[in-house]
Amino acid sequence: MSNLPVAPLSAESVSPPAKELDAIATPVWLIDQQHRWRFLNRASTVLLGDSLAALVGQPLVEILGPTVAQDIATAGQQALASGQGQTQTVTMSDPAGESHHLAVTIHPFLTTGGEALLMATLQDMTPLQEVEQTLQRQSERERLLGAIAQHLLQSINSEDLLQTTVNEVRRFLRIDRVLFYSFDPDYNGVVAESASDTLPTEQTTDQADLSFMTADLMRYRQGEMEVIDDIATADLPPAYRERFAQAQIQACLSVPIVQGEEALYGLVCALNCSSPRPWASWEIETLREVATQVGGAIKQARLYHQVQQLNTDLERQVTQRTEQLQTALEFEATLKRITDRVRDSLDVNQIMLTAVKELTEALDVKGSNTSLYDLEQGTSTIYYEYNSSSPSYQGRVALMEAFPEVYHQLLDGQYFQFCSVEPNPVRGYVAMLACPIVDDRGVLGDLWLINGRDYGFNDIEIRLVQQVANQCAIAIRQARLYQAAQSQVAELERLNTLKDDFLSTVSHELRTPVTSMRVALQLLGATLNQEFDLTADLHKPKEEQSRIGRYYNILQEECEREISLINDLLDLQRLDVGNHPLQPEPILLDTWLTGWIDSFVTRARSRNQTLTLATASALPVIYSDLASLERVLAELLNNACKYTPPGEHIHLTVHPHATQPQDYVCLVLTNTGVMIPAAEMTRIFDKFYRVPSADPWKQGGTGLGLALVKKLILHLGGDIEVTSDSNQTCFTIMLPIQPALTR
């Protein structure tokens, strides 16, 4: 019955009418229970590619194939049995060869003539499925990139990063093998690889098998990829194709990882070994994005490792610098300790012993010693040493000529260190540092440090030894100068004692004959006065005096001068030894000075000078030794009259002290027209010193007056100052109101 021709349904027998079904854009079929077409609308011709008349009556299996026909028949039987529509998804190709995914919905259908048929409505699901596939691929792509990005955030280890990447890419592309080929100079080759579990072990690829893929690096540096769907049909050089075949690779996709300008890190290679593999554009683009992410991650990882290395190096340098600073601080403390001890001592023995002991302990060496040179004899003698185990070399004398290679450098002020080539009979193999003890005047000696044979003295240790040697040189020179100064002081004290003894002896010895001369002169004067009226003759001007009067006057003046000189010497001697007793008494300065100064006023007037006295009102009564005070003022006024030129002024002022009026009074003697040179100011109170060419009256003097004034003022508990400027000289005496013993 199935082979009998089947007439198409008439328009009247189909409800709705056939013309309405033709207007539907989706294919609509009416199928009988023998699975033959009884009706097809016009939309079906596009899908089936044949005329409607030719298809009516044809079994579905003839056109659609057994699989699709069976799926539709099964759905039809279910629809007839249930009385409800059934949907079945099938895949079929159109006349152009394009596949279509169709959703076939079948409902039971009854014609106007009462025939039971199946109505099939076909909906093309291909665009929707393509969208779904695209969305699925996009989702997988986002998952892949997200997984890689997440791993980038969690790991800075480039090896872990690359291994995770190749694993994720292989799962995403569903291929046999993915690997990362590195161009790092430290590790060139495959550093990460992921292979399918189903891949035969004989298809394992080692690093050497893929080195041919890196032959043309310039293309990769420029960002070009290698895309081969089928090695067998690709346009490749024979040798290149052979190498792929040896590696059992049938499809290849290689994407370079490039950062910056031609900075090629490596290749991400997707390999299919079981069959050719067409590479879709979305797969290529995804792998390119993966390569971009991996490139940034590798760069970041390398930068991180560089930073880590820099931090490690910096920490190491900081540690080293800290150790150096700690060592420097310890050495500085050692140097300060040595310097303080050396400078506090003027004993050469103590200086050198301190230096060798402190250096040995600070540098933790086996021993040290120091020598002093005798350059005239050409010898070096070890005077001081410090060691814990070696035999003593103290006192050993070495001739410099016997060791020219050593002492030539030391005498030139140069340090050096060396280790013994042959073992010393006592010390064995040792390392030694020799440093000269030198100052600006020359080399004084040397300083040696001894340690184990493999030890090398570093720069900071050498600087410490040099600084200690310099301090020793200063201390030795200072000690020697001190010893020389002490010898000179002792000699000067001896000479000063001899001088004082001589002056004391001479003064005492001269005082008796000079006193006798004064008595003789007095007797002579009395005799001459009786015979020649000498007193009247002496009152005449010098040019009118007789020869006897002039001779007598000269004898008397010179005798008094000698007596004054002897008295000054004796007074200075008593003041030096503290044997000059004071006899304090109350003194009204204004009353006493007014009457006492008259003789000096007359003397100044005779020299065409002006002498004035000014005392403050309500001067306090002072208690002092009147004889000593009179001696001081007399000496100062005599000097003022002696050195003041004619026509100038001498002024004596007495007033309470400006800041301590209850304790001191000031006596200020000023004379004009004369100045003391600044170079002479510090010496005017020295014994026997006279300012050169400062005596306009040519009276001469012994230079003891101001020295005696200074000592008397100090003995009275006061002080004296002198200034000289603006064509005048001023002596200021600060005299205590009460004696020093009772204040």
C-alpha positions, 0 to 999 in steps of 0.5 A: 500500500505504501508503493501506491501513488498518494494524491495530494490533499485538496485545498478543501480537505485541509483545514486551515486552507493550503493557501494559508499554510503557504503564507507561513514563513516556517516549513509546515508538513502534513505526514500520514501514518506511513511517514510520507508527505501529504502536504508541504508549504512553500517555506519547505522548498528552501530547506529541502531544495525540491519542488512540492509536487515532487516531494508529496508522497515521498517517504521522509526517509528518502529525503531526510535520511534514516536518523532524522526520519526515525526521530520524526516518526518516533515523535509522531507516534508519541503525538498520536498516542497522547493526543498532544504535540511532541517536539524533537530536535534534529540536524539536517543540511540544506541543498547548499550543505549548510547544517541547520538545527531544527525544532520539529513540533508534531501535532495530530491532525484530522482532515475534513474527510476524517483522515488522521495525519501528523502536522509537523512545524519546523523552526530553525534553531541554528542562529539561536544555537550559534548565539548560545555557542558564542556565549558559551565560548565567551563565558569559557574565555572569560573564565580562562582569562579570569582564572589566569588573572586571579593566579597572577594576583595570587602568585609572583612565581613565574614558573607557577604562573606559566604552569597554571597558564598552559593547564588552563589554555589546554582545557579551554582549547581542548587540545593535546598539548600546550607549552611555554618556550622561554627565551630567557638567557638563564633558562632557554627552552620549555619551562612549562608544559601541559599534555592530555592524559590520553596522549600516547607517551611516545608522543612526548616532546623534549626541549630539543625537539621544539628548538626548530620553532624558534628559528625565525625570532624576528617575526616573533619579536614583531608580534607575528604568530604561527597558525598551522591548521594541518601540517601535512597541507601547510606551505612549509619548507620540507625540513620544517615539515619533517621536524614537525612530523618527528615531533608528531605535531599535526596542528600548531598555534604559536603566539609570541609573548612580547613586551616593549620594543622587541622584548621577546619573553617566549612563546605560548604554543598550542599543539594538536598531535592526534589530528589536524586542528582548524584554529578559529579566530576567537581561539587565536584572539583568546590565546593572544590575550592570554599571551598579553596577560602572561607577558605583563605578569612575567614583566611584573614578576621579573620586576618583583624579583629585581626589587626583591634582589635589590632589597636583598642587596640593600639589606646586605649593604645596610647590614655591612654598613651597620657592621662597619659603622659599629666597628668604626664606633668601637674603633673611635671609642678605642682611639678616644680612649687611647688619645685621652690616656696618651695626652694625659700622660707626659711619660713616654713609657706609659704612652707607648704601653697604652698604645700597644695594649689598647690596639692589641685588644681592640683589633684582637690580634696576636700581639704588637710592639713599638720601637723608637729610632736613633737616626744618628746611630741608624738603629731601631730599638723595641721598647714596648710590646704586648702579646699573649703567647709569643716570646718577648722581643723587648729590648731588641736592637735592629740595624736599619741598614740590615733591612732596607726594604722595611725601613726605607718605607717606614722612614718615608712615612709609609705603612705596609703589610705583608705575610711571611714567606718562610716561617719565623723560628718563634712565631711561625707563619704570621701576617704583619702590619708596620706603621711609622710613628711620624710627625711634621718633624720626622719619623720617631719610631714604628708600630707593628701588629702581628696576626695569623698568616691568613689575616689581612688588615682592612682599611678601617683597621689601618686607619685606626693604627695610623691615627694611634701612631699619629697620636703617639707621635704627638704625645712623644714629641710633647713628652720630650718637649716637656722634659726639655722644658722642665730641664730649662725651668730647673736651670732657670730657677737655679740661675734665678736663685743665684741672681737673687742670692747675688743681688742680696749679697751685693746689696747688703755688702754695698749698703755699709760703704754707701752709708759711710759715704753719706755720713762722710758727705754730711761731715764734709758738708758741715766743714765746707759750710763753716769755711765757705758758706756752702748752704748759701752757695747751693741755693744759687742757680747751677751756673752761679754756683762755685766749683766746690758747690757743684762738686759737692752737689754731684757727690750728694746726688749720686750717693743718694741714687746709690742708696735708693738703688740698694734700697730698691734691690733689698725691698724687691728681694724682701717682697719676692721672699715674702719678708716685707711686713705691713703696718696698716694705719688709717689714711685720709687720702684727700688730706694726706695727698694735698700736703704731700704732693707739693714737692712734686708740684714744685718739681713739675713747675721747674720742668715747665709741666703742670701737676694737678690733684683732684679728689672725690668728695667723701672719700672713705678712710682706707687702712693701708701701709702708708710707707708703701703707698707713699713709695708707690706714688712717689715712684709713679710721680717721679716717672711722670715728671721724668718722661713728660715733655715740657708744656704737658700735664700730669693729673692725679685723680682719686675716687671710689671704685665704679663697681665696688665703691665699698671695697676699693678706691682708685688712684689714676695718674695721667700724663700727656704728651707721651705714649708707651709703644704697644710692644713695650706694654707687657714689659714695663713692670719687668726688673731692670727694663726701661723703655728705650729713648723715652727720657726727654731729660736724659736722667737715666734710671735702673728700671727697678721702679715700676717693678717695685711699684707692681710688687708693692701694690700686689703686696697691699692687696690691690692691682695696677693697670696701664693704658697708653693711647691718644697721646697720653699714658694712664696708670690706674691703682685699685687699692683695697679700703681694708687690709687684705688680712682683715677683709 
